[in-house]
Structure formats: structure tokens, C-alpha cells
Amino acid sequence: MAACVRCGGEYTHMTKTHNASFNGGSLAVMEVPFRKCECETVMDLSDGALVDGYKLLLERNGIIGKVEVSLARLKERYPRPMDLLVPFIQSGQ
């Protein structure tokens, strides 16, 4: 296992539900892999981009309420995080 460069502690790999708020509701992405040490909890950059892109999609489409989805389902629907962002970038929204 790799050690954290800040605290020197060993990373523990785990999965958990990542909760995020968006304008209109809340998003719960289940089964997100994280690395945890004594000083921080880290999500992979591509997973974070996918979650943030999905939040943007929900906001832009006026979705309200609580949305729950697994990370595996998001990756199945949007294999690359940019798949969520390109339509917004191209339309200038």
C-alpha cells in the first residue's frame, strides 16, 4: 500500500456514498472508491469530475429532489467525465 506524503500514514481503500448538494436538491452517489489515511480522504479525480458533471447536468435540466445513483451506473452511462460537460461547453450554457 502507498503511504501519504503529508502524514506518512498508510492509505486504506474503501467505498462509501458521496453526498453533494446542487441547486434544487441533493445527489447521493453510492459505491464511490476512496483512499483514506490519518489526515485526508481522497476520491479519484476522474470520479470527482464525473460526480460534479452529473450535478451540473441535474442543475441545468431543472431536476429537483433527492437523486441516488451508483458510480458504476454513472460510468456505464457516461464512460468519460467529459461526456457530461461537452454539450454544455458547445452550447455556451
N, CA, C and O atoms as a DFTB+ gen file, in Angstrom:
372 C
 N C O
     1  1       0.824      -1.180       0.000
     2  2       0.000       0.000       0.000
     3  2       0.875       1.252       0.000
     4  3       1.969       1.254       0.564
     5  1       0.399       2.281      -0.617
     6  2       1.129       3.544      -0.675
     7  2       0.931       4.331       0.620
     8  3      -0.095       4.218       1.291
     9  1       1.934       5.123       0.943
    10  2       1.861       5.964       2.137
    11  2       1.540       7.399       1.729
    12  3       1.936       7.850       0.654
    13  1       0.834       8.098       2.578
    14  2       0.512       9.509       2.367
    15  2       1.784      10.335       2.490
    16  3       2.584      10.122       3.401
    17  1       1.967      11.275       1.575
    18  2       3.168      12.112       1.609
    19  2       3.095      13.166       2.721
    20  3       4.129      13.666       3.163
    21  1       1.895      13.503       3.171
    22  2       1.766      14.517       4.228
    23  2       1.943      13.944       5.622
    24  3       2.740      14.458       6.407
    25  1       1.202      12.873       5.943
    26  2       1.250      12.356       7.312
    27  2       2.066      11.071       7.435
    28  3       2.398      10.651       8.544
    29  1       2.392      10.445       6.300
    30  2       3.151       9.197       6.329
    31  2       2.313       7.976       6.639
    32  3       2.826       6.857       6.654
    33  1       1.015       8.179       6.891
    34  2       0.131       7.058       7.198
    35  2      -0.200       6.238       5.960
    36  3      -0.157       6.738       4.837
    37  1      -0.527       4.989       6.179
    38  2      -0.913       4.103       5.087
    39  2      -2.340       4.413       4.642
    40  3      -3.213       4.683       5.467
    41  1      -2.564       4.371       3.341
    42  2      -3.912       4.559       2.812
    43  2      -4.720       3.278       2.981
    44  3      -4.219       2.176       2.757
    45  1      -5.948       3.440       3.370
    46  2      -6.917       2.359       3.417
    47  2      -7.893       2.590       2.280
    48  3      -8.406       3.697       2.118
    49  1      -8.154       1.565       1.494
    50  2      -9.099       1.690       0.386
    51  2     -10.475       1.272       0.873
    52  3     -10.628       0.252       1.546
    53  1     -11.468       2.067       0.528
    54  2     -12.839       1.824       0.987
    55  2     -13.826       2.376      -0.025
    56  3     -13.444       3.139      -0.912
    57  1     -15.066       2.007       0.095
    58  2     -16.125       2.605      -0.713
    59  2     -17.144       3.205       0.237
    60  3     -17.377       2.703       1.337
    61  1     -17.742       4.291      -0.221
    62  2     -18.776       4.931       0.587
    63  2     -19.694       5.720      -0.328
    64  3     -19.450       5.816      -1.531
    65  1     -20.733       6.274       0.231
    66  2     -21.658       7.116      -0.520
    67  2     -21.180       8.552      -0.429
    68  3     -20.930       9.074       0.657
    69  1     -21.056       9.182      -1.592
    70  2     -20.634      10.585      -1.655
    71  2     -21.891      11.442      -1.794
    72  3     -22.641      11.287      -2.758
    73  1     -22.124      12.339      -0.846
    74  2     -23.293      13.210      -0.859
    75  2     -22.877      14.615      -1.285
    76  3     -21.862      15.145      -0.833
    77  1     -23.678      15.199      -2.158
    78  2     -23.405      16.545      -2.643
    79  2     -24.721      17.276      -2.845
    80  3     -25.728      16.673      -3.216
    81  1     -24.706      18.572      -2.599
    82  2     -25.885      19.402      -2.824
    83  2     -25.776      20.066      -4.186
    84  3     -24.683      20.387      -4.652
    85  1     -26.915      20.265      -4.809
    86  2     -26.964      21.041      -6.038
    87  2     -28.185      21.939      -5.952
    88  3     -29.043      21.751      -5.089
    89  1     -28.262      22.908      -6.840
    90  2     -29.344      23.880      -6.831
    91  2     -30.647      23.169      -7.175
    92  3     -30.964      22.992      -8.351
    93  1     -31.398      22.764      -6.167
    94  2     -32.658      22.071      -6.383
    95  2     -32.764      20.780      -5.618
    96  3     -33.843      20.191      -5.549
    97  1     -31.664      20.318      -5.036
    98  2     -31.768      19.074      -4.298
    99  2     -30.433      18.536      -3.829
   100  3     -29.477      19.276      -3.597
   101  1     -30.404      17.220      -3.698
   102  2     -29.180      16.567      -3.239
   103  2     -28.905      15.341      -4.095
   104  3     -29.817      14.707      -4.624
   105  1     -27.644      15.033      -4.211
   106  2     -27.196      13.904      -5.007
   107  2     -26.426      12.959      -4.106
   108  3     -25.512      13.379      -3.396
   109  1     -26.788      11.689      -4.131
   110  2     -26.064      10.650      -3.397
   111  2     -25.524       9.660      -4.423
   112  3     -26.287       8.957      -5.085
   113  1     -24.203       9.615      -4.546
   114  2     -23.556       8.669      -5.456
   115  2     -22.999       7.551      -4.586
   116  3     -22.130       7.778      -3.744
   117  1     -23.510       6.342      -4.802
   118  2     -23.158       5.203      -3.959
   119  2     -21.985       4.427      -4.542
   120  3     -21.725       4.458      -5.745
   121  1     -21.290       3.734      -3.656
   122  2     -20.187       2.839      -4.006
   123  2     -19.026       3.562      -4.687
   124  3     -18.475       3.077      -5.676
   125  1     -18.664       4.726      -4.149
   126  2     -17.537       5.504      -4.671
   127  2     -16.271       5.055      -3.947
   128  3     -16.230       5.076      -2.717
   129  1     -15.224       4.645      -4.697
   130  2     -13.985       4.255      -4.029
   131  2     -13.210       5.479      -3.526
   132  3     -13.080       6.483      -4.226
   133  1     -12.708       5.369      -2.317
   134  2     -11.914       6.418      -1.687
   135  2     -10.642       5.795      -1.125
   136  3     -10.580       4.591      -0.873
   137  1      -9.632       6.636      -0.934
   138  2      -8.441       6.271      -0.176
   139  2      -8.449       7.147       1.061
   140  3      -8.650       8.357       0.969
   141  1      -8.231       6.542       2.215
   142  2      -8.260       7.297       3.474
   143  2      -6.971       7.027       4.236
   144  3      -6.514       5.889       4.342
   145  1      -6.396       8.107       4.766
   146  2      -5.248       7.991       5.666
   147  2      -5.596       8.764       6.931
   148  3      -6.762       9.084       7.161
   149  1      -4.594       9.064       7.750
   150  2      -4.851       9.769       9.007
   151  2      -5.255      11.225       8.804
   152  3      -5.944      11.797       9.649
   153  1      -4.831      11.841       7.678
   154  2      -5.067      13.282       7.516
   155  2      -6.069      13.644       6.420
   156  3      -6.503      14.795       6.358
   157  1      -6.446      12.715       5.563
   158  2      -7.356      13.078       4.471
   159  2      -8.089      11.867       3.907
   160  3      -7.708      10.719       4.132
   161  1      -9.143      12.161       3.176
   162  2      -9.884      11.168       2.413
   163  2      -9.890      11.650       0.978
   164  3     -10.263      12.793       0.715
   165  1      -9.481      10.800       0.037
   166  2      -9.263      11.214      -1.345
   167  2     -10.091      10.358      -2.298
   168  3     -10.106       9.131      -2.212
   169  1     -10.780      11.047      -3.214
   170  2     -11.513      10.392      -4.291
   171  2     -10.697      10.563      -5.573
   172  3     -10.043      11.592      -5.747
   173  1     -10.722       9.586      -6.465
   174  2     -10.037       9.726      -7.751
   175  2     -10.557      10.950      -8.488
   176  3     -11.748      11.257      -8.440
   177  1      -9.662      11.640      -9.164
   178  2     -10.014      12.868      -9.878
   179  2     -11.102      12.621     -10.918
   180  3     -12.038      13.413     -11.032
   181  1     -10.990      11.536     -11.676
   182  2     -11.993      11.270     -12.716
   183  2     -13.363      10.973     -12.107
   184  3     -14.385      11.348     -12.683
   185  1     -13.398      10.306     -10.952
   186  2     -14.675      10.049     -10.278
   187  2     -15.288      11.358      -9.784
   188  3     -16.496      11.566      -9.900
   189  1     -14.452      12.239      -9.234
   190  2     -14.936      13.542      -8.770
   191  2     -15.471      14.383      -9.917
   192  3     -16.490      15.059      -9.775
   193  1     -14.783      14.344     -11.060
   194  2     -15.243      15.089     -12.236
   195  2     -16.572      14.541     -12.733
   196  3     -17.439      15.307     -13.155
   197  1     -16.740      13.227     -12.688
   198  2     -17.997      12.611     -13.124
   199  2     -19.147      13.029     -12.205
   200  3     -20.234      13.357     -12.681
   201  1     -18.914      13.019     -10.907
   202  2     -19.946      13.430      -9.945
   203  2     -20.292      14.909     -10.146
   204  3     -21.469      15.270     -10.171
   205  1     -19.280      15.761     -10.287
   206  2     -19.530      17.192     -10.494
   207  2     -20.241      17.456     -11.817
   208  3     -21.119      18.316     -11.892
   209  1     -19.867      16.722     -12.855
   210  2     -20.536      16.872     -14.146
   211  2     -21.996      16.456     -14.071
   212  3     -22.857      17.092     -14.680
   213  1     -22.281      15.394     -13.329
   214  2     -23.663      14.940     -13.176
   215  2     -24.480      15.955     -12.372
   216  3     -25.651      16.187     -12.669
   217  1     -23.855      16.561     -11.349
   218  2     -24.540      17.635     -10.614
   219  2     -24.894      18.778     -11.554
   220  3     -25.999      19.315     -11.487
   221  1     -23.976      19.150     -12.422
   222  2     -24.219      20.217     -13.394
   223  2     -25.369      19.847     -14.323
   224  3     -26.219      20.681     -14.633
   225  1     -25.390      18.599     -14.764
   226  2     -26.473      18.118     -15.632
   227  2     -27.827      18.228     -14.927
   228  3     -28.809      18.664     -15.528
   229  1     -27.878      17.834     -13.656
   230  2     -29.126      17.927     -12.893
   231  2     -29.573      19.377     -12.753
   232  3     -30.751      19.687     -12.928
   233  1     -28.630      20.267     -12.437
   234  2     -28.962      21.685     -12.289
   235  2     -29.459      22.278     -13.594
   236  3     -30.469      22.982     -13.610
   237  1     -28.765      22.004     -14.681
   238  2     -29.106      22.590     -15.975
   239  2     -30.457      22.105     -16.505
   240  3     -31.111      22.797     -17.286
   241  1     -30.867      20.914     -16.074
   242  2     -32.147      20.372     -16.527
   243  2     -33.273      20.594     -15.533
   244  3     -34.374      20.074     -15.717
   245  1     -33.009      21.372     -14.467
   246  2     -34.053      21.731     -13.511
   247  2     -34.558      20.579     -12.668
   248  3     -35.703      20.602     -12.218
   249  1     -33.730      19.571     -12.444
   250  2     -34.131      18.434     -11.620
   251  2     -34.142      18.876     -10.162
   252  3     -33.211      19.535      -9.698
   253  1     -35.196      18.511      -9.444
   254  2     -35.283      18.841      -8.027
   255  2     -35.488      17.567      -7.224
   256  3     -35.963      16.561      -7.750
   257  1     -35.130      17.616      -5.957
   258  2     -35.325      16.479      -5.076
   259  2     -34.044      15.729      -4.803
   260  3     -32.945      16.205      -5.087
   261  1     -34.212      14.538      -4.244
   262  2     -33.066      13.709      -3.898
   263  2     -32.836      12.707      -5.019
   264  3     -33.742      11.970      -5.408
   265  1     -31.614      12.691      -5.532
   266  2     -31.236      11.775      -6.609
   267  2     -30.206      10.807      -6.051
   268  3     -29.212      11.224      -5.458
   269  1     -30.444       9.508      -6.242
   270  2     -29.499       8.489      -5.815
   271  2     -29.094       7.656      -7.020
   272  3     -29.945       7.222      -7.797
   273  1     -27.795       7.435      -7.175
   274  2     -27.283       6.669      -8.305
   275  2     -25.961       6.036      -7.886
   276  3     -25.234       6.593      -7.063
   277  1     -25.654       4.880      -8.450
   278  2     -24.359       4.269      -8.155
   279  2     -23.310       4.817      -9.114
   280  3     -23.624       5.200     -10.241
   281  1     -22.076       4.851      -8.661
   282  2     -20.981       5.310      -9.524
   283  2     -20.854       4.396     -10.739
   284  3     -20.554       4.865     -11.836
   285  1     -21.076       3.109     -10.555
   286  2     -20.989       2.164     -11.676
   287  2     -22.010       2.518     -12.756
   288  3     -21.705       2.434     -13.946
   289  1     -23.197       2.907     -12.358
   290  2     -24.242       3.289     -13.328
   291  2     -23.852       4.569     -14.066
   292  3     -24.054       4.675     -15.276
   293  1     -23.293       5.540     -13.342
   294  2     -22.839       6.767     -13.999
   295  2     -21.737       6.470     -15.006
   296  3     -21.740       7.016     -16.110
   297  1     -20.794       5.607     -14.634
   298  2     -19.699       5.255     -15.541
   299  2     -20.200       4.481     -16.754
   300  3     -19.644       4.595     -17.846
   301  1     -21.244       3.701     -16.556
   302  2     -21.849       2.962     -17.670
   303  2     -22.496       3.927     -18.658
   304  3     -22.371       3.761     -19.871
   305  1     -23.178       4.922     -18.138
   306  2     -23.896       5.899     -18.972
   307  2     -22.956       6.944     -19.561
   308  3     -23.133       7.371     -20.702
   309  1     -21.960       7.355     -18.784
   310  2     -21.001       8.385     -19.201
   311  2     -19.587       7.829     -19.004
   312  3     -18.976       8.071     -17.962
   313  1     -19.057       7.090     -19.983
   314  2     -17.746       6.443     -19.822
   315  2     -16.602       7.414     -19.566
   316  3     -15.629       7.060     -18.900
   317  1     -16.707       8.625     -20.083
   318  2     -15.682       9.651     -19.843
   319  2     -16.343      10.845     -19.176
   320  3     -17.434      11.241     -19.588
   321  1     -15.719      11.435     -18.154
   322  2     -16.333      12.598     -17.491
   323  2     -16.666      13.730     -18.459
   324  3     -17.649      14.444     -18.259
   325  1     -15.869      13.899     -19.490
   326  2     -16.128      14.978     -20.447
   327  2     -17.422      14.760     -21.231
   328  3     -17.963      15.715     -21.789
   329  1     -17.932      13.521     -21.285
   330  2     -19.200      13.255     -21.966
   331  2     -20.338      14.061     -21.359
   332  3     -21.306      14.386     -22.047
   333  1     -20.229      14.383     -20.080
   334  2     -21.241      15.196     -19.412
   335  2     -21.067      16.679     -19.689
   336  3     -22.048      17.420     -19.740
   337  1     -19.830      17.120     -19.869
   338  2     -19.544      18.544     -19.952
   339  2     -19.558      19.097     -21.366
   340  3     -19.909      20.262     -21.558
   341  1     -19.191      18.305     -22.356
   342  2     -19.066      18.790     -23.736
   343  2     -20.352      19.433     -24.255
   344  3     -20.275      20.500     -24.863
   345  1     -21.541      18.834     -24.046
   346  2     -22.753      19.501     -24.553
   347  2     -22.964      20.907     -24.000
   348  3     -23.453      21.782     -24.714
   349  1     -22.597      21.140     -22.722
   350  2     -22.751      22.452     -22.123
   351  2     -21.719      23.433     -22.674
   352  3     -22.019      24.606     -22.898
   353  1     -20.506      22.939     -22.889
   354  2     -19.442      23.777     -23.423
   355  2     -19.775      24.202     -24.852
   356  3     -19.602      25.365     -25.217
   357  1     -20.254      23.252     -25.659
   358  2     -20.572      23.546     -27.062
   359  2     -21.750      24.471     -27.205
   360  3     -21.795      25.275     -28.136
   361  1     -22.719      24.376     -26.291
   362  2     -23.913      25.236     -26.396
   363  2     -23.703      26.604     -25.755
   364  3     -24.531      27.502     -25.911
   365  1     -22.596      26.761     -25.033
   366  2     -22.293      28.047     -24.397
   367  2     -23.111      28.327     -23.162
   368  3     -23.229      29.482     -22.753
   369  1     -23.681      27.302     -22.556
   370  2     -24.502      27.489     -21.341
   371  2     -23.646      27.694     -20.132
   372  3     -24.165      27.865     -19.030
